[in-house]
Amino acid sequence: MAVPAQAQGPGPEAYAEGGVRRRAGREPYLDNVKFVAITLVVFGHAVWSLSGDRPGRAAYVFVYAFHMPLFVLLSGYLSRNFWRRGTQRGLRLFETLLVPYLVFEVAYAVFRKLLGQPFTLSVTEPAWLNWYLLALLLWRLSTPVFQRLRAPVTASVLICLAAGAVSLPAEFSVDRFFGLLPFFVAGLFVRPRHLAFLHRRAVRAAAACVLAAAAAAAVLLAPLVKRRWVYFRYEYDTLGLDVLTGTGMRLATLVIGAVLALAVLALIPRRRTWFSSLGSRTLYVYLLHGFVVLAARELGWLDLPWMRGPEGVAVIAVSSLAVAVTLSSPPVRSAARWIVEPPARALFR
């Protein structure tokens, strides 16, 4: 991410680009960031089952405070030149976001039915993790507007704060679109030199201290924090807050999310690592890991008595890493390409 944009493969998003072939000389930093972020996503979805107890709740609140801001910030960074890359950008959005969204809406509905749950399918209201594909579609469509505004980040923050005062529909991920909008817009205006600054020794040391302090705060304050506060989607009334308090709370979560996301970016290595190549295929992890988490919940693996403690959080952390490595591996990509990257272009001339 702290590299020239031309060194990066094209992608419709930070984590939803499975079909880009790696190029010779590709800078590994963005791939490192993507792999770390997608592993945190897997961990967050899995540790939710333990969030009723203090260790699990602390881990859940800590990760959710920044992992989606990081996710969306990187999406914005990789969207800077999306509309400048020639023609057929609309077709690109269709085949890389809309088609996978429709395919996995059906796939998750069928899978839930196989697990004994009711069959529910709503094309307009995303099922679980599929919300990101629609939100990214909307963010991408809004990119030209924000790139022409005089104060785009300020405008996006004001829009986000105002959106919390009204009841927004979950259809088409509208609530998430507004709730996380500032991070996407900020990403549009991040430049490689900004990210290079994060890797100065003093900044990295400060980032480590910030993350350590945030983790300690999560342990101490976890029982007091409502999970909905870190979802960046609910209106203030739903959170039990008046408009003034809710505005302050949302602004605080935006600041905390941004600071922690930048701290994580500062600590991720820029050199090639053992997971750099895995970070180029995180769309597979994102779309497929839900099946693993849902199955683990249904089988009761996440509800075992001995999981209710720090050891359970540690097991989930290790398992999340294993799932991310497995789902981004070449064998899984080869087997699942037909569903993750359906040949949508064949529909067009």
N, C-alpha and C positions, 0 to 999 in steps of 0.2 A: 504494500500500500504506500510505502514511502519511496516510491520509485516512479520514473517517468511513465506516463499513462500508456505510451506506445509500446512499452515492454510487456503490457498485460494483454492477455487474450480478451476478445470481446465477450460480453456476457450480459444477459438481461438483468442480472442482479448479483449481489455478492455471494449468494448461496444457491441460487437457482439456475445454474448454468452447467449442465452436465455434459453437453456435447462439444465443448471446445477442446480441440486437440492441443496438447502442450507444444510450445514452440521452443526451438533452440535458443538458449540464453534467456529464458523467461525468469524474471526476478522472483525469487521464492517468498518474499515477505507477505504479499497478499494471500498466497496459498497457505502460509503458516497461520495468518489471522483467521482465514476462513475455516481451517480445520479446528482451531481452538474454539472458535465461536460455535461451530456446529456441534462439537462435543459438549459444550455448555448447554446447548438446546436439548440434547438427548438427556443430559443429567437433570435439567430442570423439569422435564416432563416425567422422568422416572421418580425423582425425589418428592414429587407432589404427594405420592401415597404416604410419605412419612411426615408430611407437614403438620399433622395433628400433634406431634410430639416436639419438644423443644429443639433437639439437635437437627431433626429434619426440617423444622420450620425455619431455623436460623440459616441453614444451607439454602433453602428455597428462597427466602427473602433476599439473601445476599446475592445469589445468582440472578434473580429476576430484577434486581435493582439496576443492572447494567447490561445483561446479555442481549436483550432486544434493542436497547439503544445502540449497542455496538453493532449488532446485526444490521440495523437500518442505516446507521451512519456509513457503513461500508457499502451498502446498496446505493446510497446517494453518491458516494465517491465514484463508484463504477458506472454511474449513470450520467456523468458529466458530459460525455461526448456521444451519448446514445443517439440523439437526433441529428448529429453531424456526420454520422457514418454512412451517408449515402441513402439510397432509396430503400423501400420495403421495410421500413421500421415498424409500420403497423402490422405487417405480416409476421415480423419477428416477435412482436408482442403476442400475437395470436398463437403461434406455434410453440413458444417457450413458456408461456404463462397460462393462457386461457385453456388450451387443449389439455395440458397436464392437470390443471385444476378440475376440469370436467371428468377426466379419467379417474382421478383419485377420489373425487366425491363419490363416484359409483363404487370404486374399489373398497373404500372404507365402510360404506353402507353395507355392502355384501359381507365384509369381514366381521362387522359387528353382529350381523345376522347369524353367521356361522358360530359366533361365540355365545349365541343364545339371547342376544339383545334384540329389541324391536328393530325392524327395518325402517329406517328413516332416511329420506333423501330430499334435500332442498338445494336446488341449484343456486338460489339467490343468497342463502345463508350458509357460509362455509362451515364445514365440519372440522372442528378442532384446529389442527395445524394448517389446514388449507387456506386459512384467512390470509396468510402472507402473500400468496400468489395474486389474489385479487387486490390487496392493498398495494402491492408493488406495481400492479398494472395501473392503478389510479395515480400513484406517485410518478410513474414514468410519464403518464399523460399530462400531468401538471408541471413537469420539468421546464418546458419552454417559458411558461408564465413566470415561475420563480427566478429563472435565470435572467429575466429582463427587469425585474423589480429593483428599485433603488436600495431598499433595505430588506432583502429577502428573508434573512434569518429572524430579524425582529418581527416581520410580518407573520412568519410561520408560528412564532411563539405566541403572538397575540391571538391568532386564529385558534391555536390549540387551547389556550386558556379560555377563550370565549366559548369554544365548543363544549367544554366541560359543564357549562351552565345550562345546556339544553339536552334534551333526550334524543340521542342519535340512534338510528337503527343499526342493528348488527348486519343487516343485509348488505352484500357486496363489500363487507369489511369497512364500511364508512366510519364506524367508531374508532377502529384502529388507525385508519388513514389520518384522521385529525389528531388522535392522541399521540402518535409517534412522528407526525409531520416535521417538527423542528429538527429531528436527527437526520432525516433524509435530506432536507434542504441544506442543513449545515454540511453534510457530506458532499453536496454539489459544489461547494466552494472551498473545500479542503484541497490543498496542493501538496505535492511531494515534499516541498521545503518545510511545510508545517509538520509533517510526519517525521522528517529527518530531525527536527528540533526535539521531538519526543525521545529520541535515542541518545541524547546527551547524557553523560554519566550522572550529573546532578539531577536531571529530570527523572531518570530511571530510579534513582535512589528515593526520590520523593514519591514516585508512583508506588514503589513497594511499601512505603510507610502508609500511604493513603489506603491501599487495599487491605493492609493488615489492620488498620484502624476501622475500616468498614466492616471487616469480618468480625472484629471484636464487638462493634456496635450491634451487628446483626444478632450475635449470641445474647447480648444483654437486652435488646429491645424486641426480639422476635415475638414474645407473647403479646406485645402491645400493638404490633403491626398487623393490620388487616391485609390479607393477600390481594384484595381488589385494588389496594392503593398502588401496587406496582405493576398493574396490568395496562396502564395508560389508555383506558377505554371507557371507564364508567363516569357518568355524570355525578356532580357533586351531591345532589340529593340522594342518589342511590348509595353513596358512601356515608350518608348521614351527616353531611356538612352543609353549612350555608354557603352562599356564593363567594363571600369574601374569604372564609376559611378554606374553602375548596380550591379557590384560585391560588392561595398561598401554598397549599399542599401540592397542587399539581406543579407549580413553579419549582418547589423544592425537589420533587421527584425528577423533574427535567434536569435541574442542576446536578443532582447526585448522579443520575444516569450518565450525563455527559462527562463528569469528572472521572467516574470509575471506568467508563469506556476508554477514555484517553489514557488512564493509568494502565489498563490492560494492553492497549496498543503500544505503550512505551516498553513493556516488559517482554513482548513477543520478539523472538530473535529475527534478525533480518537475513541471516545466512541460511543456506539450505540445510534442512534437518531431515530426519527420517520420515516425517509426516508431510513434507512439502508437496510431494506428488499426490498424496491423498487429498490435499486441500483443493485440488483442481476439479474434484468431482463431488462436491458436497450436496448437490441437488439430490443425489441418490440417498445420502444419509437423511436429508431432511424429509423426503417423501416416504421413505421406507421404514424409518425407525418407529413410526407410530404403530405399525403392526407388531413390532417386538414389545413395545411398552404395553399395548392393549392386551396382548397375550399373557404377559407377565402378571398384569393385574388380575386377569380372569383366572389364571391358574393359582393365584394366591401367593406367588413368590414374593411380592412386595409387602405382604401382610403377615409374614412369619414373625413370631414373638421376638426372636433374637435380633430382628431388623430394627426394632424400636430403640435406637440408641446411636451413638457415634459410629459403632461398627457397621450399622446398616448404611449410614451415609457413605462410609468408606467403600463398602461393597458396591453400592450404586455408582460411585465415582469410577471405580475400576471397570465395572461392567459397561458403563457409558462409553468409556474410552475404547473398550473391546468392540462394542457395537459400531462405533464410528469408524474404526479401522476396518472392520469386516465389510460394512456396507459400502465403503468407498474403494474396496479392493477390486482389481481387474476381473476376477471371476464373477462377482456379484454384478458389476457393471455390464458384463457381457450377457448375463442371464436376464437382467431386468431392463435392458435398454428399450425393449419393445413397449414397455409400459411407462417408463420414466421419460423417454424421448420418443413418443409415438411419431410415426412418419407423417406428420400433419401437412408437410409441404406437398405431398402427393395429391392433396385435394385441389391444388391450384395448377394453372397452366404455367 
